[in-house]
Amino acid sequence: MTISSSEKKHVAVYVFPFGSHPVPLLNLVLKLAQASPDTLFSFIGTQQSNKPIFSKPNNIPNNIKPFNIGDGVPEGHVLGFNPVEKVNFFLQAGHQNLQKGIDLAVADTKERVTCIIADAFVVPSFLVAQQLNVPWIPVWPPLSCSLSAHFYTDLIRQSCAENNAKDRYLDFLPGLSKMRVEDLPDDVTNGGEEETVFSKTLASLGQVLPQAKAVVLNFYEELDPPLFVEDMRSKVQNFLYVGFLTLSIPLPPLPPSESDETGCLSWLDKQKGKSVIYVSFGTVVTPPPHELVALAEALEESGFPFLCICTFIKS
């Protein structure tokens, strides 16, 4: 669909509202918003994903505005310990849920959406772009060469069916030849009845990404295996490297070393170099109680001093 000279450009941005995914996408949108101040950017995520990154609106240009959609979790449902459960609910809500974000953005800006940028994990956004007849530009935040696993999922699963497949090197995949089958996540290797909404979504990337106007990579081309780059460029229309998007937003200044409220710094000063075990967790996976107990017992048995960051533990 062409855009008239008098029409304002309006880009809808779909975030994958889990873990560290929102920040790289916001960094890209910040760059685009500064480079094109007359373009509107509607940043569509869940309330939980949007609130932390838009808590300081002074850092956000006026042409970027957040809009909240549902997370797909049924009302009254209590989530279990499996982090993929909430991902499945969000993806299962499908393009109908994503369309609600478009409706909110159009109602607020009074401008129709002319382009969709989306985290590549939000595959249902492709259907929204098709229905609106606008370009779809997915962004791939993980390590770029991991895309090979999703273009060759069927081939990988065939290899997994062989004896001793876990020890087999992925020498048949451009970019992953140094890895083994057992290094891949279950979402790639598990098929059939073991598939989840998330794993099916990832497996579909090989079919939908070639239909994108461009695929944006959170990496540098010079650091990728040439065979991988050549293979991907033979499959997608435009394969664009934009560098590390996670490094764009300035981090808040560190507190002065004198303000050691937890006592961690003074405790570390008393330890020998290279002698402390550091344990931390991401923002998505919350280990179940029995795994935390096993970890604690292992740390105790090791005899090494350790520093464990577990902000999610309430008791």
For each residue, the residues with C-beta under 8 A, 3 or more apart:
1: 114 132 133 134
2:
3: 7 9 114
4: 7
5:
6:
7: 3 4 111 112 114
8: 38 39 40 111
9: 3 36 38 39 40 114 115
10: 39 40 42 105 106 109 111 112 113 114 115
11: 29 32 39 40 41 42 113 114 115 116 117
12: 42 44 101 102 105 113 115 116 117 128
13: 25 29 41 42 43 44 116 117 118
14: 44 45 98 101 116 117 118 119 122 125 128
15: 21 22 25 26 43 44 45 49 50 119 122
16: 21 22 25 119 121 122 141
17: 21 22 45 46 48 49 50 71 90
18: 21 49 83 86 87 90 284
19: 282 283 284
20: 23 24 141 246 282 283
21: 15 16 17 18 24 25 119 121 141
22: 15 16 17 25 26 45 49 50 53
23: 20 26 27 53 245 246 249
24: 20 21 27 28 139 141 218 245 246
25: 13 15 16 21 22 28 29 117 119 139 141 245
26: 15 22 23 29 30 43 53 249
27: 23 24 30 31 245 246 247 248 249
28: 24 25 31 32 117 139 216 242 245 248
29: 11 13 25 26 32 33 41 43 64 117
30: 26 27 33 34 60 61 64 248 249
31: 27 28 34 35 248
32: 11 28 29 35 36 39 41
33: 29 30 36 37 39 41 61 63 64
34: 30 31 37 61
35: 31 32
36: 9 32 33 39
37: 33 34 61 63
38: 8 9 63
39: 8 9 10 11 32 33 36 63
40: 8 9 10 11 63 65 109 111
41: 11 13 29 32 33 63 64 65
42: 10 11 12 13 65 66 67 101 102 104 105 108 109 113
43: 13 15 26 29 50 54 64 65 66 67
44: 12 13 14 15 66 67 68 69 98 101 102 104 105
45: 14 15 17 22 49 50 66 67 68 69
46: 17 49 50 68 69 70 71 90
47: 50 51 68
48: 17 51 71
49: 15 17 18 22 45 46 52 53
50: 15 17 22 43 45 46 47 53 54 66 67 68
51: 47 48 54 55
52: 49 55
53: 22 23 26 49 50
54: 43 50 51 57 60 66
55: 51 52
56: 59 60
57: 54 60
58:
59: 56 249
60: 30 54 56 57 64
61: 30 33 34 37 64
62:
63: 33 37 38 39 40 41
64: 29 30 33 41 43 60 61
65: 40 41 42 43 105 108 109
66: 42 43 44 45 50 54
67: 42 43 44 45 50 101 104 105 108
68: 44 45 46 47 50 101 104
69: 44 45 46 97 98 100 101 104
70: 46 73 93 97 100
71: 17 46 48 86 89 90 93
72: 86 89 90 91 92 93 97
73: 70 77 79 86 89 90
74: 77 89
75:
76:
77: 73 74
78:
79: 73 85 86
80: 85
81: 286 287 288
82: 85
83: 18 86 87 284 285 286
84: 87 88 187 196 198
85: 79 80 82 88 89
86: 18 71 72 73 79 83 89 90
87: 18 83 84 90 91 197 198
88: 84 85 91 92 196 197 198
89: 71 72 73 74 85 86 92 93
90: 17 18 46 71 72 73 86 87 93 97
91: 72 87 88 94 122 123 124 197 198 201
92: 72 88 89 197
93: 70 71 72 89 90 96 97 98
94: 91 97 98 124 127
95: 98 99 124 125 127 128 131
96: 93 99 100
97: 69 70 72 90 93 94 100 101 124
98: 14 44 69 93 94 95 101 102 122 124 125 128
99: 95 96 102 103 128 131
100: 69 70 96 97 103 104
101: 12 14 42 44 67 68 69 97 98 104 105
102: 12 42 44 98 99 105 106 113 128 132
103: 99 100 106 107
104: 42 44 67 68 69 100 101 107 108
105: 10 12 42 44 65 67 101 102 108 109 113
106: 10 102 103 109 110 111 112 113
107: 103 104 110
108: 42 65 67 104 105
109: 10 40 42 65 105 106
110: 106 107
111: 7 8 10 40 106
112: 7 10 106 132
113: 10 11 12 42 102 105 106 116 132 134
114: 1 3 7 9 10 11 134
115: 9 10 11 12 134 135 137
116: 11 12 13 14 113 125 128 129 132 134 135 136 137
117: 11 12 13 14 25 28 29 137 138 139 216
118: 13 14 122 125 126 136 137 138 139
119: 14 15 16 21 25 122 138 139 141
120: 123 138 139 140 141 205 209 215
121: 16 21 201 202
122: 14 15 16 91 98 118 119 125
123: 91 120 126 201 204 205 208
124: 91 94 95 97 98 127 128
125: 14 95 98 116 118 122 128 129 136 138
126: 118 123 129 130 136 138 208 211 212
127: 94 95 124 130 131
128: 12 14 95 98 99 102 116 124 125 131 132
129: 116 125 126 132 133 134 135 136
130: 126 127 133 136
131: 95 99 127 128
132: 1 102 112 113 116 128 129
133: 1 129 130
134: 1 113 114 115 116 129
135: 115 116 129 213
136: 116 118 125 126 129 130 211 212 213
137: 115 116 117 118 212 213 214 215 216
138: 117 118 119 120 125 126 209 212 215 216
139: 24 25 28 117 118 119 120 215 216 218
140: 120 144 147 215 216 217 218
141: 16 20 21 24 25 119 120 218 245
142: 146 218
143: 146 219
144: 140 147 175 217 218 219 224 228 241
145: 148 175 176 224 225 228
146: 142 143 149 150 176
147: 140 144 150 151 175 205 209 232
148: 145 151 152 173 174 175 176 228 231 232
149: 146 152 153 156 173 176 184 188
150: 146 147 153 188 202 203 205 206
151: 147 148 205 206 209 232 235
152: 148 149 155 156 172 173 206
153: 149 150 156 157 188 202 203 206
154: 157 158 203
155: 152 158 159 172 173
156: 149 152 153 159 160 170 173 181 184 188 189
157: 153 154 160 161 189 191
158: 154 155 161 162
159: 155 156 162 165 168 172 181
160: 156 157 165 166 181 189
161: 157 158 165
162: 158 159 165 168
163:
164: 167 168
165: 159 160 161 162 168 181
166: 160 180 181 182
167: 164 180 181 182
168: 159 162 164 165 180 181
169: 177 178 179 180
170: 156 173 176 177 178 179 180 181 183 184
171: 177
172: 152 155 159
173: 148 149 152 155 156 170 176 177
174: 148 177 225 227 228 230 231 232
175: 144 145 147 148 224 225 227 228 231
176: 145 146 148 149 170 173 179 228
177: 169 170 171 173 174 225
178: 169 170
179: 169 170 176 183 184
180: 166 167 168 169 170 183
181: 156 159 160 165 166 167 168 170 184 189
182: 166 167
183: 170 179 180
184: 149 156 170 179 181 188 189
185: 188 189
186: 189 190 194 199
187: 84 190 196 198 199 202
188: 149 150 153 156 184 185 199 202 203
189: 156 157 160 181 184 185 186
190: 186 187 194 195 199
191: 157 194 195
192: 195
193:
194: 186 190 191 199
195: 190 191 192 199 200 203
196: 84 88 187 199 200
197: 87 88 91 92 200 201
198: 84 87 88 91 187 201 202
199: 186 187 188 190 194 195 196 202 203
200: 195 196 197 203 204
201: 91 121 123 197 198 204 205
202: 121 150 153 187 188 198 199 205
203: 150 153 154 188 195 199 200 206
204: 123 200 201 207 208
205: 120 123 147 150 151 201 202 208 209
206: 150 151 152 153 203 209 210 235
207: 204 210 211
208: 123 126 204 205 211 212
209: 120 138 147 151 205 206 212 215 235 236
210: 206 207 235 236 237
211: 126 136 207 208
212: 126 136 137 138 208 209 215 236 237
213: 135 136 137 237 238
214: 137 236 237 238 239 240
215: 120 137 138 139 140 209 212 232 236 238 239 240
216: 28 117 137 138 139 140 240 242
217: 140 144 221 239 240 241 242
218: 24 139 140 141 142 144 242 243 244 245 246
219: 143 144 223 224 241 243 244
220: 223 224 241 243 244
221: 217 224 229 241
222:
223: 219 220
224: 144 145 175 219 220 221 228 229 241
225: 145 174 175 177 228 229
226: 229 230
227: 174 175 230 231
228: 144 145 148 174 175 176 224 225 231 232
229: 221 224 225 226 232 233 239
230: 174 226 227 233 234
231: 148 174 175 227 228 234 235
232: 147 148 151 174 215 228 229 235 236 239
233: 229 230 236 239
234: 230 231
235: 151 206 209 210 231 232
236: 209 210 212 214 215 232 233 239
237: 210 212 213 214
238: 213 214 215
239: 214 215 217 229 232 233 236
240: 214 215 216 217
241: 144 217 219 220 221 224
242: 28 216 217 218 245
243: 218 219 220 247
244: 218 219 220 247
245: 23 24 25 27 28 141 218 242 248
246: 20 23 24 27 218
247: 27 243 244
248: 27 28 30 31 245
249: 23 26 27 30 59
250:
251:
252:
253:
254:
255: 259
256: 259
257: 260 265
258:
259: 255 256
260: 257 263 264 265 266
261:
262:
263: 260 266 267
264: 260 267 268 307
265: 257 260 268 269
266: 260 263 269 270
267: 263 264 270 271 307
268: 264 265 271 276 307
269: 265 266
270: 266 267
271: 267 268 275 276 305
272: 275
273:
274:
275: 271 272 304 305
276: 268 271 304 305 306 307
277: 299 302 304 305 306 307
278: 306 307 309
279: 295 299 306 307 308 309 310
280: 308 309 310
281: 285 286 287 309 310 312
282: 19 20 285
283: 19 20
284: 18 19 83
285: 83 281 282
286: 81 83 281 312
287: 81 281 291 292 295
288: 81 291 292
289: 292 293
290: 293 294
291: 287 288 294 295
292: 287 288 289 295 296 310 313
293: 289 290 296 297
294: 290 291 297 298
295: 279 287 291 292 298 299
296: 292 293 299 300
297: 293 294 300 301
298: 294 295 301 302
299: 277 279 295 296 302 304 306 308
300: 296 297
301: 297 298
302: 277 298 299 306
303:
304: 275 276 277 299
305: 271 275 276 277
306: 276 277 278 279 299 302
307: 264 267 268 276 277 278 279
308: 279 280 299
309: 278 279 280 281
310: 279 280 281 292 313
311:
312: 281 286
313: 292 310
314:
315:
